[in-house]
Amino acid sequence: MSHHPLLAPVMALVLWSLVMWAWLYATRIPATVRLKVSLSPKQTKQQFDAQLPAEVRWKADNYNHLMEQPTIFYATAFTLVLLGSVSVLDTTRAWLYVALRIVHSLVQATTNIVLVRFAIFNAATVVLVVLAIRAAVRVASSA
């Protein structure tokens, strides 16, 4: 059984999310130890975060972002695969979405220039909107 080409960008984003997970702990654990951060279960997330430098928090923030909007990407990609009529353009758009999300991650995790990050996020969102509309039209036309 051969795999569908749209599954490759899906798995690329899954693997990238795991890279960000590793990066967040590779920076958070040493900072927590070095700064003797309180790990009290009674403190809020905001109290915990306030004890860490922003550069450390950026990786965790990005990992959390990768658990949010990309869920729409996964649902859209799987819908297109299940419908069985994915164009080369759809696959190209999926790769573009993944590339933009990776660039977004790198910006947020390193320099965190908000306006740059915002522009990249918006570009990725436009690509996702186009994919989602195409999937919705295909679902509606197959009903």
C-alpha positions in Angstrom: 0.0 0.0 0.0 1.5 3.4 -1.0 1.1 6.4 1.2 -0.8 9.5 0.2 1.5 12.5 -0.6 -0.5 14.8 1.7 0.6 12.7 4.7 4.2 13.7 4.3 3.6 17.4 5.3 1.3 16.2 8.1 4.1 14.0 9.6 6.7 16.8 9.0 4.7 19.1 11.3 4.2 16.3 13.8 7.9 15.7 13.9 8.6 19.5 14.1 6.3 19.8 17.0 8.3 17.1 18.8 11.5 19.0 18.0 10.0 22.0 19.7 9.0 19.8 22.7 12.6 18.7 23.0 13.9 22.2 22.6 11.6 23.5 25.3 12.8 21.0 27.9 16.4 21.3 26.8 16.2 25.0 27.8 13.6 24.9 30.6 15.1 22.2 32.8 18.6 23.7 33.0 17.1 27.2 33.6 14.8 25.8 36.3 17.7 24.2 38.1 20.1 27.1 37.6 17.6 29.7 38.8 16.2 27.4 41.6 12.7 27.9 40.3 9.9 27.0 42.7 8.0 23.9 41.5 5.2 24.3 44.0 1.9 22.8 42.8 0.1 25.7 44.5 1.6 28.3 42.2 -0.2 29.3 39.0 1.3 29.0 35.5 1.9 32.7 35.5 3.8 32.5 38.8 6.0 29.7 37.4 6.6 31.5 34.1 7.5 34.7 35.9 10.5 32.9 37.4 12.0 32.0 34.0 13.7 34.3 31.5 11.6 35.2 28.4 14.0 33.4 26.1 13.2 30.2 27.9 9.4 30.7 27.9 9.4 31.4 24.1 10.1 27.7 23.3 7.2 26.5 25.5 4.9 29.2 24.1 5.7 28.0 20.6 5.1 24.4 21.5 1.7 25.3 22.9 1.0 27.2 19.6 1.8 24.1 17.7 -0.9 22.3 19.6 -3.5 24.9 18.6 -4.0 26.0 15.0 -2.2 23.0 13.4 -5.1 20.8 14.7 -7.2 22.5 12.0 -4.4 21.7 9.5 -4.4 18.0 10.5 -8.2 17.7 10.3 -8.2 19.4 6.9 -5.4 17.3 5.5 -7.1 14.1 6.7 -10.4 15.2 5.3 -8.8 15.8 1.9 -7.0 12.4 2.0 -10.3 10.6 3.0 -12.1 12.3 0.1 -9.4 10.9 -2.2 -9.2 13.9 -4.5 -6.1 15.9 -3.5 -4.4 18.0 -6.1 -0.7 18.7 -6.4 -1.6 22.3 -5.5 -3.2 21.0 -2.2 0.0 19.2 -1.3 2.1 22.2 -2.2 -0.1 24.4 0.0 0.2 21.9 2.8 4.0 22.0 2.5 3.9 25.8 2.4 1.8 25.8 5.6 4.3 23.5 7.3 7.3 25.6 6.2 5.6 28.8 7.4 4.9 27.2 10.8 8.5 26.1 11.1 9.8 29.6 10.3 7.2 30.9 12.8 8.6 28.6 15.4 12.2 29.6 14.8 11.4 33.3 15.0 9.4 32.8 18.2 11.9 30.6 19.8 15.0 32.8 19.0 14.3 36.5 18.5 10.5 36.6 19.1 10.0 39.7 17.0 6.3 39.9 17.4 5.5 41.8 14.1 7.6 39.3 12.1 6.0 36.4 13.9 2.5 37.9 13.3 3.2 38.3 9.6 4.4 34.7 9.3 1.4 33.5 11.3 -1.0 35.4 9.1 0.6 34.0 5.9 0.3 30.5 7.3 -3.3 31.1 8.3 -4.2 32.3 4.8 -2.8 29.1 3.3 -4.8 27.1 5.9 -8.0 28.9 5.1 -7.6 28.1 1.4 -7.0 24.4 2.2 -9.9 24.3 4.6 -12.3 26.0 2.1 -11.2 23.6 -0.7 -11.8 20.6 1.7 -15.2 22.0 2.7 -16.3 22.5 -0.9 -15.2 18.9 -1.7 -17.2 17.6 1.3 -20.2 19.6 0.2 -20.0 18.5 -3.4 -19.6 14.8 -2.4 -22.7 14.9 -0.2 
